[in-house]
Amino acid sequence: MTHVIDNPATGRFELVEQGLTAYADYRLTPDRMIIDYVFSPTALRGAGTAGRLMQGVTEAARARNLKITPLCGYAAAWLKRHPETADLVA
């Protein structure tokens, strides 16, 4: 089971897999979540970890009624590949 955790003290969503942490740095405005950077450790790349992280980020944005502004290239590309999230992108 994927368990993405919001860590507001550090301004990032985190996903731990195989003892390593992938994360998405974010900032909030009243109506928007700005994704600045998505990072996945080298050992987790190509395994879908960052995608599972982004799924958790979109679920959190939807639950909070926030739009997402992806400044990170990976986040923007992931959102484009998932048309079910198009309503979240602003």
HTML snippet that shows the backbone in 3Dmol.js (N, CA, C, O; Angstrom):
<script src="https://3Dmol.org/build/3Dmol-min.js"></script>
<div id="view" style="width:600px;height:400px;position:relative"></div>
<script>
const pdb = `
ATOM      1  N   MET A   1       0.837  -1.196   0.000  1.00  0.00           N
ATOM      2  CA  MET A   1       0.000   0.000   0.000  1.00  0.00           C
ATOM      3  C   MET A   1       0.876   1.251   0.000  1.00  0.00           C
ATOM      4  O   MET A   1       1.848   1.339   0.750  1.00  0.00           O
ATOM      5  N   THR A   2       0.527   2.202  -0.836  1.00  0.00           N
ATOM      6  CA  THR A   2       1.257   3.462  -0.912  1.00  0.00           C
ATOM      7  C   THR A   2       0.807   4.357   0.231  1.00  0.00           C
ATOM      8  O   THR A   2      -0.388   4.529   0.471  1.00  0.00           O
ATOM      9  N   HIS A   3       1.779   4.920   0.928  1.00  0.00           N
ATOM     10  CA  HIS A   3       1.448   5.765   2.060  1.00  0.00           C
ATOM     11  C   HIS A   3       2.228   7.067   1.952  1.00  0.00           C
ATOM     12  O   HIS A   3       3.332   7.189   2.482  1.00  0.00           O
ATOM     13  N   VAL A   4       1.642   8.038   1.261  1.00  0.00           N
ATOM     14  CA  VAL A   4       2.253   9.352   1.094  1.00  0.00           C
ATOM     15  C   VAL A   4       1.880  10.196   2.304  1.00  0.00           C
ATOM     16  O   VAL A   4       0.710  10.289   2.677  1.00  0.00           O
ATOM     17  N   ILE A   5       2.878  10.802   2.904  1.00  0.00           N
ATOM     18  CA  ILE A   5       2.679  11.597   4.115  1.00  0.00           C
ATOM     19  C   ILE A   5       2.967  13.060   3.817  1.00  0.00           C
ATOM     20  O   ILE A   5       3.969  13.392   3.184  1.00  0.00           O
ATOM     21  N   ASP A   6       2.081  13.928   4.278  1.00  0.00           N
ATOM     22  CA  ASP A   6       2.305  15.362   4.186  1.00  0.00           C
ATOM     23  C   ASP A   6       3.121  15.772   5.408  1.00  0.00           C
ATOM     24  O   ASP A   6       2.719  15.522   6.544  1.00  0.00           O
ATOM     25  N   ASN A   7       4.255  16.394   5.170  1.00  0.00           N
ATOM     26  CA  ASN A   7       5.105  16.884   6.250  1.00  0.00           C
ATOM     27  C   ASN A   7       5.128  18.410   6.147  1.00  0.00           C
ATOM     28  O   ASN A   7       6.055  18.976   5.566  1.00  0.00           O
ATOM     29  N   PRO A   8       4.112  19.082   6.708  1.00  0.00           N
ATOM     30  CA  PRO A   8       4.018  20.535   6.549  1.00  0.00           C
ATOM     31  C   PRO A   8       5.194  21.284   7.170  1.00  0.00           C
ATOM     32  O   PRO A   8       5.504  22.392   6.733  1.00  0.00           O
ATOM     33  N   ALA A   9       5.852  20.719   8.167  1.00  0.00           N
ATOM     34  CA  ALA A   9       6.991  21.394   8.796  1.00  0.00           C
ATOM     35  C   ALA A   9       8.138  21.589   7.802  1.00  0.00           C
ATOM     36  O   ALA A   9       8.892  22.557   7.896  1.00  0.00           O
ATOM     37  N   THR A  10       8.263  20.657   6.846  1.00  0.00           N
ATOM     38  CA  THR A  10       9.323  20.769   5.836  1.00  0.00           C
ATOM     39  C   THR A  10       8.770  21.206   4.489  1.00  0.00           C
ATOM     40  O   THR A  10       9.538  21.428   3.553  1.00  0.00           O
ATOM     41  N   GLY A  11       7.452  21.333   4.372  1.00  0.00           N
ATOM     42  CA  GLY A  11       6.832  21.735   3.115  1.00  0.00           C
ATOM     43  C   GLY A  11       7.012  20.695   2.025  1.00  0.00           C
ATOM     44  O   GLY A  11       7.317  21.023   0.879  1.00  0.00           O
ATOM     45  N   ARG A  12       6.819  19.423   2.402  1.00  0.00           N
ATOM     46  CA  ARG A  12       6.939  18.388   1.378  1.00  0.00           C
ATOM     47  C   ARG A  12       6.078  17.175   1.690  1.00  0.00           C
ATOM     48  O   ARG A  12       5.779  16.864   2.843  1.00  0.00           O
ATOM     49  N   PHE A  13       5.695  16.510   0.616  1.00  0.00           N
ATOM     50  CA  PHE A  13       5.049  15.215   0.718  1.00  0.00           C
ATOM     51  C   PHE A  13       6.161  14.174   0.621  1.00  0.00           C
ATOM     52  O   PHE A  13       7.109  14.342  -0.147  1.00  0.00           O
ATOM     53  N   GLU A  14       6.045  13.103   1.398  1.00  0.00           N
ATOM     54  CA  GLU A  14       7.089  12.098   1.439  1.00  0.00           C
ATOM     55  C   GLU A  14       6.514  10.704   1.248  1.00  0.00           C
ATOM     56  O   GLU A  14       5.406  10.401   1.690  1.00  0.00           O
ATOM     57  N   LEU A  15       7.292   9.867   0.579  1.00  0.00           N
ATOM     58  CA  LEU A  15       6.949   8.464   0.390  1.00  0.00           C
ATOM     59  C   LEU A  15       8.205   7.653   0.633  1.00  0.00           C
ATOM     60  O   LEU A  15       9.207   7.824  -0.061  1.00  0.00           O
ATOM     61  N   VAL A  16       8.151   6.766   1.622  1.00  0.00           N
ATOM     62  CA  VAL A  16       9.297   5.921   1.948  1.00  0.00           C
ATOM     63  C   VAL A  16       9.083   4.549   1.332  1.00  0.00           C
ATOM     64  O   VAL A  16       8.076   3.890   1.591  1.00  0.00           O
ATOM     65  N   GLU A  17      10.028   4.128   0.522  1.00  0.00           N
ATOM     66  CA  GLU A  17      10.036   2.788  -0.074  1.00  0.00           C
ATOM     67  C   GLU A  17      11.454   2.247   0.030  1.00  0.00           C
ATOM     68  O   GLU A  17      12.414   2.970  -0.235  1.00  0.00           O
ATOM     69  N   GLN A  18      11.592   1.007   0.403  1.00  0.00           N
ATOM     70  CA  GLN A  18      12.889   0.355   0.547  1.00  0.00           C
ATOM     71  C   GLN A  18      13.817   1.148   1.465  1.00  0.00           C
ATOM     72  O   GLN A  18      15.033   1.157   1.271  1.00  0.00           O
ATOM     73  N   GLY A  19      13.244   1.805   2.452  1.00  0.00           N
ATOM     74  CA  GLY A  19      14.029   2.571   3.408  1.00  0.00           C
ATOM     75  C   GLY A  19      14.530   3.908   2.880  1.00  0.00           C
ATOM     76  O   GLY A  19      15.288   4.592   3.567  1.00  0.00           O
ATOM     77  N   LEU A  20      14.122   4.293   1.674  1.00  0.00           N
ATOM     78  CA  LEU A  20      14.544   5.549   1.064  1.00  0.00           C
ATOM     79  C   LEU A  20      13.337   6.467   0.896  1.00  0.00           C
ATOM     80  O   LEU A  20      12.209   6.003   0.730  1.00  0.00           O
ATOM     81  N   THR A  21      13.585   7.768   0.941  1.00  0.00           N
ATOM     82  CA  THR A  21      12.488   8.730   0.885  1.00  0.00           C
ATOM     83  C   THR A  21      12.479   9.509  -0.435  1.00  0.00           C
ATOM     84  O   THR A  21      13.452  10.173  -0.792  1.00  0.00           O
ATOM     85  N   ALA A  22      11.369   9.409  -1.135  1.00  0.00           N
ATOM     86  CA  ALA A  22      11.091  10.276  -2.282  1.00  0.00           C
ATOM     87  C   ALA A  22      10.232  11.406  -1.736  1.00  0.00           C
ATOM     88  O   ALA A  22       9.465  11.212  -0.792  1.00  0.00           O
ATOM     89  N   TYR A  23      10.365  12.593  -2.335  1.00  0.00           N
ATOM     90  CA  TYR A  23       9.574  13.707  -1.813  1.00  0.00           C
ATOM     91  C   TYR A  23       9.214  14.700  -2.902  1.00  0.00           C
ATOM     92  O   TYR A  23       9.838  14.765  -3.961  1.00  0.00           O
ATOM     93  N   ALA A  24       8.180  15.473  -2.595  1.00  0.00           N
ATOM     94  CA  ALA A  24       7.734  16.564  -3.457  1.00  0.00           C
ATOM     95  C   ALA A  24       7.672  17.826  -2.603  1.00  0.00           C
ATOM     96  O   ALA A  24       6.856  17.926  -1.687  1.00  0.00           O
ATOM     97  N   ASP A  25       8.534  18.779  -2.909  1.00  0.00           N
ATOM     98  CA  ASP A  25       8.509  20.069  -2.211  1.00  0.00           C
ATOM     99  C   ASP A  25       7.325  20.880  -2.713  1.00  0.00           C
ATOM    100  O   ASP A  25       7.053  20.918  -3.913  1.00  0.00           O
ATOM    101  N   TYR A  26       6.622  21.527  -1.794  1.00  0.00           N
ATOM    102  CA  TYR A  26       5.469  22.333  -2.196  1.00  0.00           C
ATOM    103  C   TYR A  26       5.335  23.576  -1.350  1.00  0.00           C
ATOM    104  O   TYR A  26       5.890  23.682  -0.256  1.00  0.00           O
ATOM    105  N   ARG A  27       4.572  24.524  -1.898  1.00  0.00           N
ATOM    106  CA  ARG A  27       4.159  25.731  -1.178  1.00  0.00           C
ATOM    107  C   ARG A  27       2.662  25.863  -1.366  1.00  0.00           C
ATOM    108  O   ARG A  27       2.110  25.428  -2.377  1.00  0.00           O
ATOM    109  N   LEU A  28       2.011  26.467  -0.387  1.00  0.00           N
ATOM    110  CA  LEU A  28       0.561  26.646  -0.463  1.00  0.00           C
ATOM    111  C   LEU A  28       0.190  28.115  -0.566  1.00  0.00           C
ATOM    112  O   LEU A  28       0.825  28.980   0.037  1.00  0.00           O
ATOM    113  N   THR A  29      -0.845  28.375  -1.339  1.00  0.00           N
ATOM    114  CA  THR A  29      -1.526  29.656  -1.326  1.00  0.00           C
ATOM    115  C   THR A  29      -2.954  29.298  -0.896  1.00  0.00           C
ATOM    116  O   THR A  29      -3.250  28.117  -0.719  1.00  0.00           O
ATOM    117  N   PRO A  30      -3.832  30.268  -0.726  1.00  0.00           N
ATOM    118  CA  PRO A  30      -5.185  29.916  -0.281  1.00  0.00           C
ATOM    119  C   PRO A  30      -5.918  28.919  -1.184  1.00  0.00           C
ATOM    120  O   PRO A  30      -6.753  28.151  -0.704  1.00  0.00           O
ATOM    121  N   ASP A  31      -5.614  28.924  -2.485  1.00  0.00           N
ATOM    122  CA  ASP A  31      -6.358  28.043  -3.386  1.00  0.00           C
ATOM    123  C   ASP A  31      -5.470  27.130  -4.235  1.00  0.00           C
ATOM    124  O   ASP A  31      -5.958  26.458  -5.144  1.00  0.00           O
ATOM    125  N   ARG A  32      -4.173  27.106  -3.939  1.00  0.00           N
ATOM    126  CA  ARG A  32      -3.254  26.418  -4.831  1.00  0.00           C
ATOM    127  C   ARG A  32      -2.117  25.729  -4.090  1.00  0.00           C
ATOM    128  O   ARG A  32      -1.645  26.202  -3.056  1.00  0.00           O
ATOM    129  N   MET A  33      -1.693  24.607  -4.642  1.00  0.00           N
ATOM    130  CA  MET A  33      -0.502  23.906  -4.177  1.00  0.00           C
ATOM    131  C   MET A  33       0.527  24.018  -5.303  1.00  0.00           C
ATOM    132  O   MET A  33       0.308  23.524  -6.409  1.00  0.00           O
ATOM    133  N   ILE A  34       1.632  24.662  -5.013  1.00  0.00           N
ATOM    134  CA  ILE A  34       2.684  24.852  -6.008  1.00  0.00           C
ATOM    135  C   ILE A  34       3.744  23.774  -5.765  1.00  0.00           C
ATOM    136  O   ILE A  34       4.355  23.723  -4.697  1.00  0.00           O
ATOM    137  N   ILE A  35       3.954  22.917  -6.762  1.00  0.00           N
ATOM    138  CA  ILE A  35       4.943  21.845  -6.643  1.00  0.00           C
ATOM    139  C   ILE A  35       6.253  22.362  -7.230  1.00  0.00           C
ATOM    140  O   ILE A  35       6.379  22.542  -8.442  1.00  0.00           O
ATOM    141  N   ASP A  36       7.227  22.599  -6.348  1.00  0.00           N
ATOM    142  CA  ASP A  36       8.503  23.150  -6.773  1.00  0.00           C
ATOM    143  C   ASP A  36       9.470  22.089  -7.294  1.00  0.00           C
ATOM    144  O   ASP A  36      10.216  22.340  -8.240  1.00  0.00           O
ATOM    145  N   TYR A  37       9.460  20.913  -6.685  1.00  0.00           N
ATOM    146  CA  TYR A  37      10.486  19.929  -7.010  1.00  0.00           C
ATOM    147  C   TYR A  37      10.040  18.554  -6.554  1.00  0.00           C
ATOM    148  O   TYR A  37       9.512  18.398  -5.453  1.00  0.00           O
ATOM    149  N   VAL A  38      10.253  17.562  -7.398  1.00  0.00           N
ATOM    150  CA  VAL A  38       9.992  16.163  -7.036  1.00  0.00           C
ATOM    151  C   VAL A  38      11.319  15.426  -7.115  1.00  0.00           C
ATOM    152  O   VAL A  38      12.033  15.522  -8.113  1.00  0.00           O
ATOM    153  N   PHE A  39      11.644  14.692  -6.060  1.00  0.00           N
ATOM    154  CA  PHE A  39      12.908  13.961  -5.986  1.00  0.00           C
ATOM    155  C   PHE A  39      12.653  12.503  -5.650  1.00  0.00           C
ATOM    156  O   PHE A  39      11.849  12.176  -4.777  1.00  0.00           O
ATOM    157  N   SER A  40      13.351  11.642  -6.361  1.00  0.00           N
ATOM    158  CA  SER A  40      13.327  10.213  -6.062  1.00  0.00           C
ATOM    159  C   SER A  40      14.775   9.735  -5.993  1.00  0.00           C
ATOM    160  O   SER A  40      15.551   9.997  -6.911  1.00  0.00           O
ATOM    161  N   PRO A  41      15.151   9.037  -4.917  1.00  0.00           N
ATOM    162  CA  PRO A  41      16.522   8.529  -4.829  1.00  0.00           C
ATOM    163  C   PRO A  41      16.856   7.628  -6.025  1.00  0.00           C
ATOM    164  O   PRO A  41      15.984   6.941  -6.556  1.00  0.00           O
ATOM    165  N   THR A  42      18.100   7.640  -6.431  1.00  0.00           N
ATOM    166  CA  THR A  42      18.549   6.879  -7.596  1.00  0.00           C
ATOM    167  C   THR A  42      18.095   5.425  -7.544  1.00  0.00           C
ATOM    168  O   THR A  42      17.666   4.876  -8.558  1.00  0.00           O
ATOM    169  N   ALA A  43      18.184   4.805  -6.389  1.00  0.00           N
ATOM    170  CA  ALA A  43      17.828   3.382  -6.259  1.00  0.00           C
ATOM    171  C   ALA A  43      16.352   3.119  -6.521  1.00  0.00           C
ATOM    172  O   ALA A  43      15.973   1.987  -6.822  1.00  0.00           O
ATOM    173  N   LEU A  44      15.511   4.148  -6.412  1.00  0.00           N
ATOM    174  CA  LEU A  44      14.068   3.979  -6.616  1.00  0.00           C
ATOM    175  C   LEU A  44      13.609   4.413  -8.004  1.00  0.00           C
ATOM    176  O   LEU A  44      12.456   4.187  -8.372  1.00  0.00           O
ATOM    177  N   ARG A  45      14.485   5.024  -8.765  1.00  0.00           N
ATOM    178  CA  ARG A  45      14.094   5.535 -10.083  1.00  0.00           C
ATOM    179  C   ARG A  45      13.769   4.389 -11.032  1.00  0.00           C
ATOM    180  O   ARG A  45      14.442   3.358 -11.051  1.00  0.00           O
ATOM    181  N   GLY A  46      12.725   4.599 -11.813  1.00  0.00           N
ATOM    182  CA  GLY A  46      12.297   3.583 -12.761  1.00  0.00           C
ATOM    183  C   GLY A  46      11.377   2.537 -12.156  1.00  0.00           C
ATOM    184  O   GLY A  46      10.930   1.624 -12.851  1.00  0.00           O
ATOM    185  N   ALA A  47      11.091   2.661 -10.866  1.00  0.00           N
ATOM    186  CA  ALA A  47      10.247   1.682 -10.167  1.00  0.00           C
ATOM    187  C   ALA A  47       8.838   2.204  -9.911  1.00  0.00           C
ATOM    188  O   ALA A  47       8.020   1.512  -9.306  1.00  0.00           O
ATOM    189  N   GLY A  48       8.552   3.423 -10.368  1.00  0.00           N
ATOM    190  CA  GLY A  48       7.221   3.988 -10.177  1.00  0.00           C
ATOM    191  C   GLY A  48       7.028   4.737  -8.876  1.00  0.00           C
ATOM    192  O   GLY A  48       5.921   5.182  -8.572  1.00  0.00           O
ATOM    193  N   THR A  49       8.092   4.882  -8.104  1.00  0.00           N
ATOM    194  CA  THR A  49       7.969   5.553  -6.799  1.00  0.00           C
ATOM    195  C   THR A  49       7.484   6.989  -6.953  1.00  0.00           C
ATOM    196  O   THR A  49       6.554   7.406  -6.262  1.00  0.00           O
ATOM    197  N   ALA A  50       8.102   7.745  -7.847  1.00  0.00           N
ATOM    198  CA  ALA A  50       7.705   9.151  -8.015  1.00  0.00           C
ATOM    199  C   ALA A  50       6.259   9.259  -8.497  1.00  0.00           C
ATOM    200  O   ALA A  50       5.551  10.195  -8.127  1.00  0.00           O
ATOM    201  N   GLY A  51       5.824   8.319  -9.308  1.00  0.00           N
ATOM    202  CA  GLY A  51       4.434   8.305  -9.759  1.00  0.00           C
ATOM    203  C   GLY A  51       3.470   8.047  -8.612  1.00  0.00           C
ATOM    204  O   GLY A  51       2.417   8.678  -8.525  1.00  0.00           O
ATOM    205  N   ARG A  52       3.830   7.117  -7.732  1.00  0.00           N
ATOM    206  CA  ARG A  52       2.981   6.863  -6.558  1.00  0.00           C
ATOM    207  C   ARG A  52       2.967   8.077  -5.641  1.00  0.00           C
ATOM    208  O   ARG A  52       1.943   8.393  -5.034  1.00  0.00           O
ATOM    209  N   LEU A  53       4.095   8.749  -5.542  1.00  0.00           N
ATOM    210  CA  LEU A  53       4.163   9.983  -4.758  1.00  0.00           C
ATOM    211  C   LEU A  53       3.224  11.034  -5.346  1.00  0.00           C
ATOM    212  O   LEU A  53       2.452  11.660  -4.619  1.00  0.00           O
ATOM    213  N   MET A  54       3.294  11.224  -6.657  1.00  0.00           N
ATOM    214  CA  MET A  54       2.431  12.208  -7.313  1.00  0.00           C
ATOM    215  C   MET A  54       0.954  11.846  -7.169  1.00  0.00           C
ATOM    216  O   MET A  54       0.111  12.734  -7.043  1.00  0.00           O
ATOM    217  N   GLN A  55       0.641  10.578  -7.188  1.00  0.00           N
ATOM    218  CA  GLN A  55      -0.748  10.162  -6.971  1.00  0.00           C
ATOM    219  C   GLN A  55      -1.219  10.626  -5.597  1.00  0.00           C
ATOM    220  O   GLN A  55      -2.333  11.130  -5.455  1.00  0.00           O
ATOM    221  N   GLY A  56      -0.377  10.456  -4.596  1.00  0.00           N
ATOM    222  CA  GLY A  56      -0.714  10.917  -3.245  1.00  0.00           C
ATOM    223  C   GLY A  56      -0.858  12.428  -3.172  1.00  0.00           C
ATOM    224  O   GLY A  56      -1.736  12.940  -2.477  1.00  0.00           O
ATOM    225  N   VAL A  57       0.005  13.143  -3.889  1.00  0.00           N
ATOM    226  CA  VAL A  57      -0.068  14.607  -3.918  1.00  0.00           C
ATOM    227  C   VAL A  57      -1.392  15.046  -4.534  1.00  0.00           C
ATOM    228  O   VAL A  57      -2.051  15.943  -4.009  1.00  0.00           O
ATOM    229  N   THR A  58      -1.786  14.419  -5.646  1.00  0.00           N
ATOM    230  CA  THR A  58      -3.047  14.821  -6.286  1.00  0.00           C
ATOM    231  C   THR A  58      -4.243  14.479  -5.406  1.00  0.00           C
ATOM    232  O   THR A  58      -5.216  15.232  -5.367  1.00  0.00           O
ATOM    233  N   GLU A  59      -4.183  13.363  -4.708  1.00  0.00           N
ATOM    234  CA  GLU A  59      -5.279  13.015  -3.794  1.00  0.00           C
ATOM    235  C   GLU A  59      -5.396  14.045  -2.680  1.00  0.00           C
ATOM    236  O   GLU A  59      -6.502  14.429  -2.302  1.00  0.00           O
ATOM    237  N   ALA A  60      -4.260  14.494  -2.153  1.00  0.00           N
ATOM    238  CA  ALA A  60      -4.271  15.509  -1.094  1.00  0.00           C
ATOM    239  C   ALA A  60      -4.818  16.832  -1.620  1.00  0.00           C
ATOM    240  O   ALA A  60      -5.607  17.490  -0.942  1.00  0.00           O
ATOM    241  N   ALA A  61      -4.406  17.221  -2.814  1.00  0.00           N
ATOM    242  CA  ALA A  61      -4.895  18.478  -3.398  1.00  0.00           C
ATOM    243  C   ALA A  61      -6.403  18.411  -3.601  1.00  0.00           C
ATOM    244  O   ALA A  61      -7.124  19.361  -3.296  1.00  0.00           O
ATOM    245  N   ARG A  62      -6.869  17.287  -4.115  1.00  0.00           N
ATOM    246  CA  ARG A  62      -8.310  17.127  -4.348  1.00  0.00           C
ATOM    247  C   ARG A  62      -9.072  17.181  -3.021  1.00  0.00           C
ATOM    248  O   ARG A  62     -10.115  17.829  -2.931  1.00  0.00           O
ATOM    249  N   ALA A  63      -8.562  16.511  -2.003  1.00  0.00           N
ATOM    250  CA  ALA A  63      -9.228  16.487  -0.693  1.00  0.00           C
ATOM    251  C   ALA A  63      -9.292  17.877  -0.070  1.00  0.00           C
ATOM    252  O   ALA A  63     -10.224  18.183   0.675  1.00  0.00           O
ATOM    253  N   ARG A  64      -8.305  18.719  -0.371  1.00  0.00           N
ATOM    254  CA  ARG A  64      -8.251  20.076   0.180  1.00  0.00           C
ATOM    255  C   ARG A  64      -8.864  21.115  -0.752  1.00  0.00           C
ATOM    256  O   ARG A  64      -8.845  22.310  -0.455  1.00  0.00           O
ATOM    257  N   ASN A  65      -9.408  20.658  -1.882  1.00  0.00           N
ATOM    258  CA  ASN A  65     -10.003  21.552  -2.876  1.00  0.00           C
ATOM    259  C   ASN A  65      -9.000  22.589  -3.370  1.00  0.00           C
ATOM    260  O   ASN A  65      -9.319  23.772  -3.488  1.00  0.00           O
ATOM    261  N   LEU A  66      -7.772  22.123  -3.658  1.00  0.00           N
ATOM    262  CA  LEU A  66      -6.715  22.992  -4.152  1.00  0.00           C
ATOM    263  C   LEU A  66      -6.381  22.654  -5.601  1.00  0.00           C
ATOM    264  O   LEU A  66      -6.479  21.498  -6.013  1.00  0.00           O
ATOM    265  N   LYS A  67      -5.994  23.648  -6.358  1.00  0.00           N
ATOM    266  CA  LYS A  67      -5.440  23.449  -7.696  1.00  0.00           C
ATOM    267  C   LYS A  67      -3.944  23.204  -7.540  1.00  0.00           C
ATOM    268  O   LYS A  67      -3.356  23.555  -6.517  1.00  0.00           O
ATOM    269  N   ILE A  68      -3.332  22.604  -8.551  1.00  0.00           N
ATOM    270  CA  ILE A  68      -1.891  22.339  -8.532  1.00  0.00           C
ATOM    271  C   ILE A  68      -1.218  23.147  -9.629  1.00  0.00           C
ATOM    272  O   ILE A  68      -1.653  23.138 -10.780  1.00  0.00           O
ATOM    273  N   THR A  69      -0.158  23.843  -9.259  1.00  0.00           N
ATOM    274  CA  THR A  69       0.698  24.514 -10.228  1.00  0.00           C
ATOM    275  C   THR A  69       2.049  23.807 -10.188  1.00  0.00           C
ATOM    276  O   THR A  69       2.804  23.971  -9.230  1.00  0.00           O
ATOM    277  N   PRO A  70       2.358  23.024 -11.219  1.00  0.00           N
ATOM    278  CA  PRO A  70       3.620  22.285 -11.210  1.00  0.00           C
ATOM    279  C   PRO A  70       4.762  23.111 -11.802  1.00  0.00           C
ATOM    280  O   PRO A  70       4.767  23.385 -13.002  1.00  0.00           O
ATOM    281  N   LEU A  71       5.718  23.506 -10.980  1.00  0.00           N
ATOM    282  CA  LEU A  71       6.905  24.182 -11.478  1.00  0.00           C
ATOM    283  C   LEU A  71       7.971  23.156 -11.849  1.00  0.00           C
ATOM    284  O   LEU A  71       8.820  23.417 -12.701  1.00  0.00           O
ATOM    285  N   CYS A  72       7.926  22.023 -11.224  1.00  0.00           N
ATOM    286  CA  CYS A  72       8.847  20.922 -11.495  1.00  0.00           C
ATOM    287  C   CYS A  72       8.467  20.247 -12.815  1.00  0.00           C
ATOM    288  O   CYS A  72       7.297  19.949 -13.054  1.00  0.00           O
ATOM    289  N   GLY A  73       9.455  20.010 -13.659  1.00  0.00           N
ATOM    290  CA  GLY A  73       9.210  19.373 -14.947  1.00  0.00           C
ATOM    291  C   GLY A  73       8.610  17.989 -14.812  1.00  0.00           C
ATOM    292  O   GLY A  73       7.720  17.624 -15.580  1.00  0.00           O
ATOM    293  N   TYR A  74       9.084  17.203 -13.840  1.00  0.00           N
ATOM    294  CA  TYR A  74       8.529  15.858 -13.661  1.00  0.00           C
ATOM    295  C   TYR A  74       7.059  15.949 -13.268  1.00  0.00           C
ATOM    296  O   TYR A  74       6.222  15.238 -13.824  1.00  0.00           O
ATOM    297  N   ALA A  75       6.741  16.821 -12.310  1.00  0.00           N
ATOM    298  CA  ALA A  75       5.353  16.949 -11.859  1.00  0.00           C
ATOM    299  C   ALA A  75       4.451  17.364 -13.021  1.00  0.00           C
ATOM    300  O   ALA A  75       3.354  16.828 -13.180  1.00  0.00           O
ATOM    301  N   ALA A  76       4.914  18.323 -13.836  1.00  0.00           N
ATOM    302  CA  ALA A  76       4.116  18.774 -14.975  1.00  0.00           C
ATOM    303  C   ALA A  76       3.895  17.635 -15.969  1.00  0.00           C
ATOM    304  O   ALA A  76       2.785  17.450 -16.467  1.00  0.00           O
ATOM    305  N   ALA A  77       4.950  16.875 -16.257  1.00  0.00           N
ATOM    306  CA  ALA A  77       4.835  15.758 -17.201  1.00  0.00           C
ATOM    307  C   ALA A  77       3.910  14.678 -16.657  1.00  0.00           C
ATOM    308  O   ALA A  77       3.107  14.118 -17.404  1.00  0.00           O
ATOM    309  N   TRP A  78       4.013  14.380 -15.360  1.00  0.00           N
ATOM    310  CA  TRP A  78       3.168  13.347 -14.757  1.00  0.00           C
ATOM    311  C   TRP A  78       1.698  13.759 -14.856  1.00  0.00           C
ATOM    312  O   TRP A  78       0.844  12.947 -15.211  1.00  0.00           O
ATOM    313  N   LEU A  79       1.413  15.006 -14.544  1.00  0.00           N
ATOM    314  CA  LEU A  79       0.035  15.486 -14.609  1.00  0.00           C
ATOM    315  C   LEU A  79      -0.508  15.413 -16.032  1.00  0.00           C
ATOM    316  O   LEU A  79      -1.674  15.069 -16.227  1.00  0.00           O
ATOM    317  N   LYS A  80       0.315  15.731 -17.026  1.00  0.00           N
ATOM    318  CA  LYS A  80      -0.126  15.649 -18.426  1.00  0.00           C
ATOM    319  C   LYS A  80      -0.419  14.206 -18.831  1.00  0.00           C
ATOM    320  O   LYS A  80      -1.326  13.953 -19.624  1.00  0.00           O
ATOM    321  N   ARG A  81       0.346  13.261 -18.288  1.00  0.00           N
ATOM    322  CA  ARG A  81       0.138  11.844 -18.621  1.00  0.00           C
ATOM    323  C   ARG A  81      -1.081  11.249 -17.922  1.00  0.00           C
ATOM    324  O   ARG A  81      -1.482  10.127 -18.231  1.00  0.00           O
ATOM    325  N   HIS A  82      -1.665  11.979 -16.996  1.00  0.00           N
ATOM    326  CA  HIS A  82      -2.816  11.488 -16.229  1.00  0.00           C
ATOM    327  C   HIS A  82      -3.990  12.449 -16.412  1.00  0.00           C
ATOM    328  O   HIS A  82      -4.206  13.342 -15.594  1.00  0.00           O
ATOM    329  N   PRO A  83      -4.747  12.254 -17.499  1.00  0.00           N
ATOM    330  CA  PRO A  83      -5.833  13.191 -17.809  1.00  0.00           C
ATOM    331  C   PRO A  83      -6.895  13.279 -16.711  1.00  0.00           C
ATOM    332  O   PRO A  83      -7.635  14.261 -16.650  1.00  0.00           O
ATOM    333  N   GLU A  84      -6.980  12.275 -15.850  1.00  0.00           N
ATOM    334  CA  GLU A  84      -7.952  12.327 -14.754  1.00  0.00           C
ATOM    335  C   GLU A  84      -7.612  13.414 -13.739  1.00  0.00           C
ATOM    336  O   GLU A  84      -8.425  13.723 -12.867  1.00  0.00           O
ATOM    337  N   THR A  85      -6.404  14.000 -13.846  1.00  0.00           N
ATOM    338  CA  THR A  85      -6.020  15.077 -12.942  1.00  0.00           C
ATOM    339  C   THR A  85      -6.109  16.457 -13.599  1.00  0.00           C
ATOM    340  O   THR A  85      -5.748  17.460 -12.983  1.00  0.00           O
ATOM    341  N   ALA A  86      -6.579  16.513 -14.830  1.00  0.00           N
ATOM    342  CA  ALA A  86      -6.592  17.784 -15.591  1.00  0.00           C
ATOM    343  C   ALA A  86      -7.358  18.877 -14.861  1.00  0.00           C
ATOM    344  O   ALA A  86      -7.000  20.050 -14.962  1.00  0.00           O
ATOM    345  N   ASP A  87      -8.403  18.514 -14.131  1.00  0.00           N
ATOM    346  CA  ASP A  87      -9.186  19.518 -13.419  1.00  0.00           C
ATOM    347  C   ASP A  87      -8.428  20.154 -12.265  1.00  0.00           C
ATOM    348  O   ASP A  87      -8.841  21.195 -11.753  1.00  0.00           O
ATOM    349  N   LEU A  88      -7.320  19.539 -11.847  1.00  0.00           N
ATOM    350  CA  LEU A  88      -6.537  20.064 -10.732  1.00  0.00           C
ATOM    351  C   LEU A  88      -5.469  21.071 -11.169  1.00  0.00           C
ATOM    352  O   LEU A  88      -4.996  21.875 -10.366  1.00  0.00           O
ATOM    353  N   VAL A  89      -5.099  21.017 -12.445  1.00  0.00           N
ATOM    354  CA  VAL A  89      -3.964  21.808 -12.915  1.00  0.00           C
ATOM    355  C   VAL A  89      -4.368  23.261 -13.173  1.00  0.00           C
ATOM    356  O   VAL A  89      -5.341  23.543 -13.874  1.00  0.00           O
ATOM    357  N   ALA A  90      -3.598  24.162 -12.590  1.00  0.00           N
ATOM    358  CA  ALA A  90      -3.868  25.594 -12.791  1.00  0.00           C
ATOM    359  C   ALA A  90      -2.562  26.351 -12.909  1.00  0.00           C
ATOM    360  O   ALA A  90      -2.569  27.570 -13.082  1.00  0.00           O
TER     361      ALA A  90
END
`;
const viewer = $3Dmol.createViewer("view");
viewer.addModel(pdb, "pdb");
viewer.setStyle({}, {cartoon: {color: "spectrum"}});
viewer.zoomTo();
viewer.render();
</script>
